[in-house]
Amino acid sequence: MELNQRVLAVKPSVTLEIAAKAKAMKAQGIDVISLSAGEPDFDTPVFIKEASISALQKGFTKYTPVPGTVELRQAICRKLKRDQGLDFTPEQIVVGCGAKHVIFNVLFALLNPGDEVLIPSPFWLSYPEMVTVLGGTSVLLPSTEKTDFKISPAILGKAITPRSKIFILNSPSNPTGAVYSKEELLALCAVLKKHPGLMVLSDEIYEKLVFDGLKHYSIASLDPEIAKRTVIVNGHSKAYAMTGWRLGYAAFRDKALAKAVESIQSHSTSNPVSFTQPGGVVALDQGDADALKMCEVFQKRRDLFISLLKSVPAFKPFKPSGAFYLFVDIQGTGLPAFEVAKKLLDEVHVAVIPCEPFGSSRHIRMSYATSEKDIETAVKRIAGLFVKK
Ligand SMILES: Cc1ncc(COP(=O)(O)O)c(C=O)c1O
């Protein structure tokens, strides 16, 4: 059997693999602490579940329109107006089975062979893999601790070529937790405005998880010209603890692009699951108080985690402004990230994500979507392995 050449170049998701290995070890009775999760450890709020349970009981179990129910798309429009001040109509919204699915379909609709996709690094590992499978070329834009893992306008400007098709912006970022300020986004807009053919894909999935009184800004809300060529991607997974529900969406200025994405989806998954959609409506309309509570807990855990890690000099965490990950420089261990992650899982049963697939062999990602007790125990175990006595 001969596989598709582009598929051969794709690596499976390391995050899902490690999370699965940690789960399997737990099932064998091993006391594993998993800091690998890319999902909130909270349960979905009850009122959201009730909306979907009631829909199921009323027989809402058939196909819905491919881009999602009108009710859900209207709720998304209300959300975009409320949070970003942006006007959309339901024909400009496509709901898919999670933001991951929607991003894939948007890239599918836009990319021709050889088109370049500009991706700030470190990056969410799925972006370049999707670009590869779709025949595009990823161009990584470097960033370091010195710029709080944000790219400068100069780096963006230098990377743009006539083949550049899409710039992917992910704020707050997975894996670093970096959050772009309004001024930083405006500076990027100034560069983007010099290149009218360049689209922006703004992945705002961690929008509701921003700390220290900072505010999330969508690049589409800051400049009308950039707004016209920005696709906003967001979803229910992280804000409302709904990862398993598989609801994500994109908002398009260009109705033809929305139609193209809908058409691709109509030939693959069709609609998102029918009975998750009513829950998705109430989450958007009434879920912000719960999202805020979760965000406050994440911030507290972030602070605890960073203060405890001071006892492990070889682990230097970057202080994130959003999401729920610590991006930790492990150069002090003298080992590459894969080795550190392997040692931690095999020897002290702590699951973390090595960041080679996120663009850095000098970092691991540790999720604090877990209890304070687990964070304390994990740091003790890490210290047992990496602090010289
Ligand atoms: C940056 C980023 N974008 C998108 C997603 C996809 O989320 P979902 O498909 O659950 O909506 C994730 C999930 O980990 C993510 O970290």
The ligand as a Tripos MOL2 file, in Angstrom:
@<TRIPOS>MOLECULE
LIG
   16    16     1     0     0
SMALL
NO_CHARGES

@<TRIPOS>ATOM
      1 C1         -4.1930   27.1280   19.8170 C.3       1 LIG1
      2 C2         -5.2880   26.1290   19.6570 C.ar      1 LIG1
      3 N1         -6.1530   26.2940   18.6400 N.ar      1 LIG1
      4 C3         -7.1580   25.4380   18.4400 C.ar      1 LIG1
      5 C4         -7.3370   24.3450   19.2700 C.ar      1 LIG1
      6 C5         -8.4570   23.4000   18.9540 C.3       1 LIG1
      7 O1         -9.4660   23.3320   19.8970 O.3       1 LIG1
      8 P1        -10.8160   22.5270   19.6300 P.3       1 LIG1
      9 O2        -10.6440   21.7480   18.3820 O.co2     1 LIG1
     10 O3        -11.0120   21.6690   20.8310 O.co2     1 LIG1
     11 O4        -11.8950   23.5740   19.4790 O.co2     1 LIG1
     12 C6         -6.4600   24.1270   20.3380 C.ar      1 LIG1
     13 C7         -6.6040   22.9340   21.1980 C.2       1 LIG1
     14 O5         -5.7150   22.4900   21.8630 O.2       1 LIG1
     15 C8         -5.4110   25.0550   20.5410 C.ar      1 LIG1
     16 O6         -4.5500   24.9120   21.5500 O.3       1 LIG1
@<TRIPOS>BOND
     1     1     2 1
     2     2     3 ar
     3     2    15 ar
     4     3     4 ar
     5     4     5 ar
     6     5     6 1
     7     5    12 ar
     8     6     7 1
     9     7     8 1
    10     8     9 2
    11     8    10 1
    12     8    11 1
    13    12    13 1
    14    12    15 ar
    15    13    14 2
    16    15    16 1
@<TRIPOS>SUBSTRUCTURE
     1 LIG1         1 GROUP 0 **** ****
